[in-house]
Structure formats: C-alpha cells, structure tokens
Amino acid sequence: MADVVNTNQFKNGMAIEVDGDPFTIVDSQHVKPGKGGAFVRTKLRHIKTGAVLDKTFRAGEKFNRLDTRSRKLTYLYATETEVVLMDPETYEQLSVSPDMARDALQWVIENQEAQVFYLDGVPFAVEAPTTVELTITHTEPGLRGDTAQGGTKPATLETGVSIQVPLFIEQDERIKVDTRTGEYLSRA
C-alpha cells in the first residue's frame, strides 16, 4: 500500500498521484489568506508527459505518495534518438529519450555522474548534480578597472550553455556552477 501524504507534507521532488496520474512536485507554497481556509498552491510535472501545470489544493487534502527510486549513473554519450548512461558498478547500460535528459545534459559532460529517477522500475527523469565543474570555452577578457562594481560578463561553458561570470574569470578556466540556478559559484 502506498503512503498517504497531506498537503502540509509536500516537498519539492516528491512524487504523488493526482486524479490517477503520477506527478512530481516542482514547487509548493502554503497560503493562509486573512479570510477563508488555507490552501496550497503547487506546480506539478506529469511524470509520463513532462507537462507542467499549476494546481491549488485545500490545506490538509490527502494524496497517495508514489514509490520512486534513484540511481547515480555515468553519462556516456547522446545521439539524436537516445541518451546512454551506465551503472558504474554493474556496467549495465540504460538508454533514455533525449527529452527526458535535456535539462541535465546542459550541465553534464561525458563520464560525469547524473541521477536517474525510476517509478515502478521505469526511468522517468534524469537530473544533473547540484554543482558541477566545467571549463569555460569562450569569454571576453575583463577590462582593467571594471571590477570596482563587481560586474559580470557572459561565458560559454564546454557543454554549450552560457552563464554570467565575474569579470576576473578567463577563458579555459575551470569553474563550479550551481545547476539549479545556473549561477557561478567559484573557481574549481
């Protein structure tokens, strides 16, 4: 039997069943208006289709919590039709759709770990680690004297994604990036 959770127990990333469909909670916010009952505003991602929708529930409403598991796998390579990951212990390979791994692949290069989430033994999501170390492939040089205000400049990383970095960062440097926000953290 599945665990039952109420809206007060919602956490980001939790998988629940709403109207018979599996969803993960992207964001939830408890609202207590001055008049009337409290409610919970949520942003849910459908596990099978990937569609994101906004739903509002009454406070205390109950839902079945879905059993999800996760494993750390090594990203091997991607083609137009598949993304291939490997279990580092058993060397078993897993192929997922490019749509499922698109967000994670902005931050993960070959031979780095990624988290794969399963629902009833079937993979439904691939996530990058919260911080990654990547090399800057292109950025303009910072101008002398520009650092007084702590400014930033655009930089392209080895995965192709562009982020803002401080002016003192040079091309070919390795940096740490927060994958949740896309922000520069520090030099690696």
Helices and strands as residue ranges (DSSP letters): E 4-6, G 7-9, E 15-18, E 21-31, E 39-46, E 52-58, E 62-65, E 68-78, E 83-86, E 93-96, H 98-105, E 113-119, E 122-127, E 131-139, G 146-149, E 152-157, E 162-166, E 174-178, E 183-187
